[in-house]
Amino acid sequence: MIGKPELQPSEVLCKPQIVSTILNDAGAIPNSRFPLLVYVGVIKQPGGNALAGLLEEIFEGNDWSGTWRNGIYTYHHYHSTTHEVLGVFKGSATVQFGGERGIKQKINAGDVVIIPAGVAHKNLGASSDFGVVGGYPGGAEWDMNYGRPNERPATDENIARAAFPKHDPVYGSRGPLLQHWLAEK
């Protein structure tokens, strides 16, 4: 972690099951050469506001800042200027990644999702208590895109310029994100 000792995984983090999926260009949705990463069950703390605070601390400590708490929009959208991390702090949801023909993934409290710039995401249905903490590498400014015809090629240019993360949002300098994404760089 930046500026303080790294958390030891045994303190709050579990070795996650990692779901890694490359989502190819879907026409209106650019997606990414970098894989979508889902860390299943990475946090072993009970859900709720305490978990939200812990996720914020972990993300910000690993230079994924500009954190916020909310849900996930119920329409396809993507960010072209930055990558995004989502940590589920309560409830569960089924999210579609990659556009209308993309994958459907159930996410639960304690899961973390790392979404490369260009990958669309949409909440297909969630529990009434569903909540996520979101953040961006280096606190980067984000934009909103919806797969409309006039968005490309400008969004493709933004995606190509999106800064490569210096740290995994959960595990810092030794995290799986770097291993998975460097293989595609």
Buried (B, 14 or more C-beta within 10 A) or exposed (E): BEEEEBBEBEEBBBEBEBBBBBBEBBEBBBBBBBBBBBBBBBBEBEBBEEBBBBBBBBBBBBBBBBBEBEBBEEEBBBBBBBBBBBBBBBBBBEBBBBBEEBBEBEBBBBBBBBBBBBBBBBBEEBEEEBBBBBBBBBBBEBBEBEBEEEBBEEBBEBBEEBEEBBBBBBBBEEBBBBEBBEEEE
